[in-house]
Amino acid sequence: MRPFVESLRRLYIAGRITIQKLESFLAEGKINDAEYAYIVG
C-alpha cells in the first residue's frame, strides 16, 4: 500500500482523522475504493 494510505490508516485508527475526511479524499480521487476499504476496514 502507498505510504500516503498507510499514514491515513494510522491517523484514522488513532482517531485523528474523520470518516468524512476520508470520504472527501475518495470523492476527490486522492484514494480509490480499495484503499478506502483498507483504511476503514
N, CA, C and O atoms as a GROMACS GRO file, in nm:
protein
  164
    1MET      N    1   0.085  -0.118   0.000
    1MET     CA    2   0.000   0.000   0.000
    1MET      C    3   0.089   0.124   0.000
    1MET      O    4   0.200   0.124   0.053
    2ARG      N    5   0.038   0.229  -0.060
    2ARG     CA    6   0.114   0.355  -0.068
    2ARG      C    7   0.137   0.414   0.072
    2ARG      O    8   0.053   0.399   0.161
    3PRO      N    9   0.250   0.481   0.091
    3PRO     CA   10   0.276   0.544   0.222
    3PRO      C   11   0.167   0.641   0.264
    3PRO      O   12   0.134   0.650   0.382
    4PHE      N   13   0.110   0.715   0.168
    4PHE     CA   14   0.002   0.808   0.200
    4PHE      C   15  -0.117   0.735   0.262
    4PHE      O   16  -0.176   0.782   0.360
    5VAL      N   17  -0.152   0.621   0.204
    5VAL     CA   18  -0.265   0.542   0.254
    5VAL      C   19  -0.234   0.484   0.392
    5VAL      O   20  -0.320   0.483   0.480
    6GLU      N   21  -0.112   0.435   0.410
    6GLU     CA   22  -0.071   0.382   0.541
    6GLU      C   23  -0.080   0.492   0.648
    6GLU      O   24  -0.124   0.468   0.760
    7SER      N   25  -0.038   0.612   0.612
    7SER     CA   26  -0.044   0.725   0.704
    7SER      C   27  -0.189   0.758   0.740
    7SER      O   28  -0.221   0.781   0.856
    8LEU      N   29  -0.276   0.761   0.639
    8LEU     CA   30  -0.418   0.787   0.666
    8LEU      C   31  -0.476   0.680   0.756
    8LEU      O   32  -0.557   0.711   0.844
    9ARG      N   33  -0.437   0.555   0.736
    9ARG     CA   34  -0.488   0.445   0.819
    9ARG      C   35  -0.446   0.464   0.965
    9ARG      O   36  -0.527   0.447   1.056
   10ARG      N   37  -0.320   0.498   0.986
   10ARG     CA   38  -0.273   0.522   1.123
   10ARG      C   39  -0.349   0.638   1.187
   10ARG      O   40  -0.388   0.629   1.304
   11LEU      N   41  -0.371   0.745   1.112
   11LEU     CA   42  -0.445   0.860   1.165
   11LEU      C   43  -0.590   0.823   1.197
   11LEU      O   44  -0.644   0.866   1.299
   12TYR      N   45  -0.652   0.744   1.111
   12TYR     CA   46  -0.790   0.702   1.133
   12TYR      C   47  -0.802   0.614   1.257
   12TYR      O   48  -0.892   0.633   1.339
   13ILE      N   49  -0.712   0.520   1.270
   13ILE     CA   50  -0.713   0.431   1.387
   13ILE      C   51  -0.692   0.510   1.516
   13ILE      O   52  -0.752   0.480   1.619
   14ALA      N   53  -0.606   0.612   1.509
   14ALA     CA   54  -0.578   0.694   1.626
   14ALA      C   55  -0.689   0.796   1.654
   14ALA      O   56  -0.686   0.864   1.757
   15GLY      N   57  -0.786   0.806   1.564
   15GLY     CA   58  -0.896   0.900   1.584
   15GLY      C   59  -0.862   1.042   1.548
   15GLY      O   60  -0.931   1.135   1.590
   16ARG      N   61  -0.756   1.062   1.469
   16ARG     CA   62  -0.712   1.197   1.436
   16ARG      C   63  -0.761   1.243   1.299
   16ARG      O   64  -0.735   1.356   1.259
   17ILE      N   65  -0.833   1.156   1.229
   17ILE     CA   66  -0.893   1.193   1.101
   17ILE      C   67  -1.032   1.130   1.097
   17ILE      O   68  -1.052   1.018   1.142
   18THR      N   69  -1.128   1.204   1.041
   18THR     CA   70  -1.267   1.157   1.043
   18THR      C   71  -1.300   1.078   0.917
   18THR      O   72  -1.231   1.086   0.815
   19ILE      N   73  -1.406   1.002   0.927
   19ILE     CA   74  -1.456   0.927   0.811
   19ILE      C   75  -1.501   1.023   0.702
   19ILE      O   76  -1.489   0.992   0.583
   20GLN      N   77  -1.551   1.139   0.740
   20GLN     CA   78  -1.593   1.239   0.641
   20GLN      C   79  -1.474   1.288   0.559
   20GLN      O   80  -1.486   1.309   0.439
   21LYS      N   81  -1.360   1.307   0.624
   21LYS     CA   82  -1.240   1.350   0.552
   21LYS      C   83  -1.195   1.241   0.455
   21LYS      O   84  -1.155   1.270   0.342
   22LEU      N   85  -1.200   1.116   0.499
   22LEU     CA   86  -1.164   1.005   0.410
   22LEU      C   87  -1.259   0.999   0.290
   22LEU      O   88  -1.216   0.973   0.178
   23GLU      N   89  -1.388   1.022   0.315
   23GLU     CA   90  -1.486   1.022   0.206
   23GLU      C   91  -1.458   1.135   0.107
   23GLU      O   92  -1.479   1.118  -0.013
   24SER      N   93  -1.412   1.249   0.157
   24SER     CA   94  -1.378   1.358   0.066
   24SER      C   95  -1.255   1.324  -0.017
   24SER      O   96  -1.249   1.357  -0.135
   25PHE      N   97  -1.156   1.258   0.043
   25PHE     CA   98  -1.039   1.212  -0.034
   25PHE      C   99  -1.082   1.114  -0.143
   25PHE      O  100  -1.030   1.117  -0.254
   26LEU      N  101  -1.178   1.028  -0.111
   26LEU     CA  102  -1.230   0.932  -0.208
   26LEU      C  103  -1.300   1.004  -0.322
   26LEU      O  104  -1.278   0.972  -0.439
   27ALA      N  105  -1.384   1.102  -0.290
   27ALA     CA  106  -1.458   1.178  -0.391
   27ALA      C  107  -1.364   1.258  -0.481
   27ALA      O  108  -1.390   1.276  -0.600
   28GLU      N  109  -1.253   1.308  -0.423
   28GLU     CA  110  -1.156   1.388  -0.498
   28GLU      C  111  -1.059   1.302  -0.579
   28GLU      O  112  -0.981   1.354  -0.659
   29GLY      N  113  -1.064   1.170  -0.559
   29GLY     CA  114  -0.975   1.082  -0.633
   29GLY      C  115  -0.836   1.068  -0.573
   29GLY      O  116  -0.746   1.014  -0.637
   30LYS      N  117  -0.818   1.116  -0.450
   30LYS     CA  118  -0.688   1.103  -0.383
   30LYS      C  119  -0.663   0.961  -0.335
   30LYS      O  120  -0.549   0.917  -0.323
   31ILE      N  121  -0.772   0.889  -0.307
   31ILE     CA  122  -0.764   0.746  -0.274
   31ILE      C  123  -0.871   0.675  -0.356
   31ILE      O  124  -0.970   0.736  -0.397
   32ASN      N  125  -0.852   0.545  -0.378
   32ASN     CA  126  -0.953   0.468  -0.453
   32ASN      C  127  -1.037   0.385  -0.356
   32ASN      O  128  -1.015   0.386  -0.235
   33ASP      N  129  -1.134   0.313  -0.412
   33ASP     CA  130  -1.228   0.235  -0.328
   33ASP      C  131  -1.155   0.130  -0.244
   33ASP      O  132  -1.188   0.111  -0.127
   34ALA      N  133  -1.057   0.062  -0.304
   34ALA     CA  134  -0.984  -0.042  -0.232
   34ALA      C  135  -0.904   0.018  -0.117
   34ALA      O  136  -0.898  -0.039  -0.008
   35GLU      N  137  -0.843   0.133  -0.142
   35GLU     CA  138  -0.765   0.200  -0.036
   35GLU      C  139  -0.857   0.247   0.077
   35GLU      O  140  -0.822   0.236   0.194
   36TYR      N  141  -0.972   0.299   0.041
   36TYR     CA  142  -1.070   0.342   0.142
   36TYR      C  143  -1.112   0.225   0.230
   36TYR      O  144  -1.118   0.236   0.352
   37ALA      N  145  -1.142   0.113   0.165
   37ALA     CA  146  -1.182  -0.006   0.240
   37ALA      C  147  -1.070  -0.054   0.332
   37ALA      O  148  -1.097  -0.097   0.445
   38TYR      N  149  -0.947  -0.046   0.286
   38TYR     CA  150  -0.832  -0.086   0.367
   38TYR      C  151  -0.819   0.004   0.490
   38TYR      O  152  -0.792  -0.044   0.600
   39ILE      N  153  -0.837   0.134   0.471
   39ILE     CA  154  -0.822   0.230   0.582
   39ILE      C  155  -0.929   0.208   0.688
   39ILE      O  156  -0.899   0.200   0.807
   40VAL      N  157  -1.055   0.198   0.646
   40VAL     CA  158  -1.164   0.190   0.744
   40VAL      C  159  -1.194   0.047   0.788
   40VAL      O  160  -1.266   0.026   0.886
   41GLY      N  161  -1.139  -0.050   0.716
   41GLY     CA  162  -1.166  -0.190   0.746
   41GLY      C  163  -1.092  -0.235   0.864
   41GLY      O  164  -1.103  -0.351   0.904
   0.00000   0.00000   0.00000
